[in-house]
């Protein structure tokens, strides 16, 4: 089975080059890389990718900027394989990534999502473990070796705190055919994870580290935190999922969605930055997210 690696591109050339070269350095050659350039102003990265002359790599440049969710959906529409990866254009695959994911697919043929082991790096590639990733570690399921989760247990865990790393995930392509939500261009990954879980899908969690996730200050989630827009999207999603879980009798998951405690605490950590920037609208939005609706949760 060929693994389709889809790389929506809009970002730094040096990070992009490292990401592409990490795919080319895989020990298992059963991969196909499709780069979907979302009209990045600098033509240099695309020209470099095409100059590689690698038949396993396809480069596509959009006619207009689609923004994240629509570009993810376009990328998925270009895939052919049973499993796909929506790799970040600033992340790095270890040489064993493709081989390990293919092995997990062979040994767990019915799984819908695979979360391999991930380490975090900073903008310069150095090991990093900021607060957000320590929190992810707290909420992630315990145990050792490949282990599969689904149903209310998975939904509740993700709603308490999304401990997955979107760019490292391998997805069953048919589960993505409905498309990522275009009204949630920051939390579309969590929305898709919950949609699949509510539809009976399962997630396989593995410990073997084969992927480096780059966390830096210019990410979409970092930029949209202090102004509160990220949390407005989360609030919309949590309200919808709370109702969906309640309708299935998943009372503990519904409660986790209504409380969304880790999301509130995350918003609380953004308040100092919004205050320093004298962003009154941001401060107001963040306070609403932190304190709003606690009497109804």
C-alpha positions in Angstrom: 0.0 0.0 0.0 1.3 3.4 -1.0 0.9 6.1 1.7 -0.4 9.4 0.3 1.4 12.3 2.0 -0.4 15.6 1.3 1.4 18.8 2.1 -0.7 22.0 2.0 2.0 24.7 1.6 2.1 28.3 2.8 5.1 29.1 4.9 8.9 29.5 5.3 11.1 28.1 2.5 13.7 26.7 4.8 11.1 24.8 6.9 9.4 23.6 3.7 12.6 22.3 2.2 13.4 20.4 5.4 9.9 18.9 5.4 10.1 17.7 1.8 13.6 16.3 2.3 12.4 14.4 5.4 9.8 12.6 3.2 12.4 11.8 0.6 14.7 10.3 3.3 12.1 7.7 4.3 13.5 4.1 4.7 10.3 2.8 3.2 9.7 4.0 -0.3 6.0 3.3 -0.4 4.9 6.9 -0.4 3.6 9.5 -2.7 3.9 13.3 -1.9 1.5 15.9 -3.2 2.3 19.5 -2.4 -0.6 21.9 -2.7 0.7 25.5 -2.8 -2.0 27.9 -1.5 -0.6 30.8 -3.6 2.4 31.6 -1.4 3.8 34.9 -2.7 7.3 33.6 -3.1 7.5 31.3 -6.1 10.9 30.0 -5.1 9.7 27.1 -2.9 7.5 25.7 -5.7 10.3 26.1 -8.2 12.7 24.3 -6.0 10.2 21.4 -5.4 9.7 21.0 -9.2 13.4 21.1 -9.8 13.9 18.0 -7.8 12.7 15.8 -10.7 11.4 13.2 -8.2 8.6 11.2 -9.9 7.1 10.5 -6.5 6.4 14.2 -5.9 3.5 16.2 -7.5 3.4 20.0 -7.1 0.1 21.9 -7.5 -0.4 25.6 -7.2 -3.9 26.8 -6.5 -5.4 29.5 -8.7 -6.5 31.4 -5.6 -5.8 31.3 -1.9 -8.2 28.7 -0.3 -7.1 29.1 3.3 -6.5 26.1 5.6 -9.7 24.0 5.6 -10.4 24.4 1.9 -6.9 23.6 1.0 -7.0 20.5 3.2 -10.1 19.4 1.3 -8.5 20.0 -2.0 -5.4 18.0 -1.0 -7.5 15.1 0.1 -9.4 15.2 -3.2 -6.1 14.5 -5.0 -5.3 11.4 -2.9 -5.7 7.9 -4.2 -4.5 5.7 -1.4 -6.5 4.1 1.4 -4.6 6.2 4.0 -3.5 9.8 3.9 -1.3 12.2 5.9 -1.9 15.9 5.9 1.7 16.9 6.8 2.6 20.4 7.9 5.0 22.2 5.6 7.2 23.0 8.6 7.2 19.6 10.3 9.7 16.8 9.9 9.2 13.0 9.4 11.8 10.7 10.9 13.1 8.1 8.4 10.9 5.4 10.0 7.6 7.2 9.8 6.2 5.6 6.6 7.4 2.2 7.5 5.9 2.4 11.0 2.5 3.7 9.9 2.3 1.0 7.2 3.1 -1.6 9.8 0.4 -0.3 12.1 -2.1 -0.4 9.2 -1.2 -4.0 8.5 -1.6 -5.1 12.2 -4.7 -3.0 12.8 -6.6 -3.1 9.5 -9.9 -1.7 10.8 -8.5 1.4 12.4 -9.5 4.8 11.0 -6.9 7.2 12.5 -3.3 6.5 13.6 -1.5 8.8 16.0 2.2 7.8 15.9 4.7 8.9 18.5 5.6 12.6 18.2 8.4 14.8 19.6 8.1 18.6 19.6 10.7 21.0 18.1 10.9 24.8 18.1 11.4 27.2 15.2 15.1 26.3 14.9 14.6 22.5 15.2 15.7 22.2 18.9 13.8 20.0 21.2 11.0 21.8 23.0 8.2 21.1 25.5 6.2 24.2 26.1 3.1 24.3 28.3 0.7 23.3 25.5 2.6 20.0 25.0 2.9 19.2 28.6 -0.9 19.6 28.8 -1.3 17.2 25.9 0.9 14.7 27.7 -1.4 15.0 30.7 -4.6 14.3 28.8 -3.2 11.6 26.4 -4.2 8.0 27.2 -1.7 6.1 29.3 -0.4 2.6 28.5 2.3 1.2 26.2 2.5 -0.1 22.7 -0.2 0.3 20.0 -3.6 0.7 21.6 -7.0 1.4 20.0 -9.7 3.6 21.3 -13.2 4.6 20.2 -16.7 5.5 21.3 -17.5 7.7 24.3 -14.1 7.0 25.9 -12.3 8.5 23.0 -14.8 11.4 22.6 -14.5 12.3 26.2 -10.7 12.2 26.2 -10.5 14.5 23.1 -13.0 16.9 24.6 -11.1 17.2 27.8 -8.0 18.1 25.8 -7.0 17.5 22.2 -3.8 15.6 22.7 -3.3 14.6 19.1 -0.9 16.2 16.6 -2.8 16.9 13.4 0.1 16.9 10.9 1.4 13.6 12.1 -2.0 11.7 11.9 -2.7 9.1 9.2 -6.4 9.0 8.2 -8.5 6.5 6.4 -9.3 8.6 3.3 -13.0 7.6 3.1 -13.5 9.0 6.6 -12.5 12.4 5.2 -14.8 12.5 2.2 -17.3 14.7 3.9 -14.5 17.4 4.1 -13.0 19.5 6.9 -15.3 22.2 8.1 -14.6 25.5 6.4 -16.2 27.5 9.2 -13.6 26.2 11.7 -10.2 27.0 10.2 -8.4 26.7 13.5 -10.0 23.7 15.2 -11.1 21.8 12.1 -8.9 18.8 13.1 -10.7 18.3 16.4 -14.0 18.7 14.6 -13.0 15.9 12.2 -11.7 13.7 15.0 -15.0 14.0 16.8 -17.1 13.5 13.7 -15.3 10.2 13.0 -15.6 9.1 16.6 -19.3 9.9 16.7 -19.7 7.9 13.5 -18.1 4.8 15.1 -14.5 5.3 14.0 -11.5 4.4 16.0 -8.0 5.8 16.7 -4.8 3.9 17.2 -2.3 5.5 19.6 1.4 4.4 19.3 4.5 5.2 21.3 7.2 4.8 18.8 8.4 8.4 18.0 8.6 8.9 14.2 7.6 12.5 13.7 8.8 16.0 14.8 6.0 18.6 15.2 7.2 22.1 14.9 5.7 24.6 17.4 6.4 28.2 16.8 5.0 31.7 17.4 3.6 32.3 13.9 1.2 29.3 13.8 -2.4 29.9 13.1 -3.5 28.8 16.6 -0.8 31.0 18.2 -1.9 34.1 16.3 -5.7 33.6 16.9 -5.3 32.9 20.6 -4.9 36.4 22.0 -7.7 37.9 19.9 -10.1 35.2 21.1 -11.2 34.0 17.6 -9.8 30.5 18.1 -11.9 30.1 21.3 -15.1 31.3 19.6 -14.6 28.5 17.1 -14.0 26.0 20.0 -17.1 27.2 21.8 -19.2 26.6 18.7 -17.8 23.1 18.3 -18.2 22.2 22.0 -21.8 23.2 22.0 -22.6 21.2 18.9 -20.7 18.1 20.1 -22.3 18.3 23.6 -25.8 17.9 22.0 -24.6 15.1 19.7 -23.1 13.2 22.6 -26.1 13.7 24.8 -28.3 12.3 22.0 -26.2 9.1 22.0 -26.4 8.8 25.8 -22.7 9.7 26.1 -23.3 11.7 29.3 -19.7 11.9 30.4 -18.5 13.1 27.0 -21.4 15.6 26.8 -20.3 17.0 30.2 -16.7 17.3 29.1 -17.9 19.3 26.1 -20.0 21.6 28.1 -17.2 22.2 30.7 -14.3 22.4 28.1 -12.1 23.1 31.1 -8.7 22.8 29.3 -9.9 25.2 26.6 -11.0 27.7 29.3 -7.6 27.4 31.0 -5.9 27.9 27.7 -7.9 31.1 27.1 -6.9 32.3 30.6 -3.2 31.9 29.7 -3.8 34.2 26.7 -5.3 37.0 28.7 -1.9 38.6 29.8 -0.8 39.0 26.2 -4.1 40.5 25.1 -4.0 42.9 28.1 -0.4 43.9 27.3 -1.4 44.6 23.7 -4.4 46.6 24.9 -6.6 44.5 22.8 -9.9 45.3 24.5 -12.0 43.1 22.1 -9.6 40.2 22.7 -9.7 40.6 26.4 -13.5 40.7 26.3 -13.7 37.6 24.1 -11.2 35.7 26.3 -13.0 36.5 29.5 -16.2 35.4 28.0 -14.7 32.1 27.1 -13.1 31.6 30.5 -16.0 32.5 32.6 -19.1 32.3 30.4 -21.7 29.5 30.9 -20.0 28.0 33.9 -23.4 27.9 35.7 -24.9 25.9 32.8 -22.1 23.4 32.3 
